Amino acid sequence: MADATLDHQLGLLAHLRSILVALGEAEQVPEESHALFMERFDELVEQLPLAPIESQYLGQDILCQVIQRYPQIAHLVPRDLLWFFAGDCLHFMPDDEIELYQALEARRYEAEQNDEPFDWNQEKQLLSMSAQGSTH
């Protein structure tokens, strides 16, 4: 797994963690269960760089729990994380969004095969704009 991809996911997890911490500080969730959940979340953040493949199931479980336990912030969960961990996380993505990510992966693969640079965020933005243009 490329370091840039992993760094991107870790950055998104850090962002999501800050949202979860704010939710706990606002006392919008039961404190004890939230603290235990945050321990598991932190475990994922620690394990992911050491064992990215082995952490996939834990990541799927954690992200699905975020959406189920905290529906008030489900719209704030970065879509890239749902795609990265895949599995059950894909149930929370509509078909057109999955198609966008499949096209993005195909572009990344093509760039890697041709030893070309690939900027995930830029390509995602370009694909999103072209998808929006085709629906209007």
Long-range contacts (C-beta under 8 A, 24 or more apart in sequence): 1-52, 1-53, 4-120, 5-84, 5-120, 6-48, 6-49, 6-52, 8-80, 8-120, 9-48, 9-80, 9-81, 9-84, 10-45, 10-48, 10-49, 12-78, 12-80, 12-81, 13-41, 13-44, 13-45, 13-48, 13-81, 14-45, 15-78, 16-66, 16-76, 16-77, 16-78, 16-81, 17-41, 17-42, 17-45, 19-73, 19-76, 20-66, 20-70, 20-73, 23-70, 23-72, 23-73, 28-72, 29-69, 29-70, 37-65, 37-69, 56-85, 56-86, 56-87, 57-87, 59-84, 59-85, 59-89, 60-85, 60-86, 60-87, 60-88, 60-89, 61-88, 63-89, 64-88, 64-89, 64-91, 64-92, 67-92, 80-120, 80-124, 96-131, 100-124, 100-127, 100-128, 100-131, 103-127
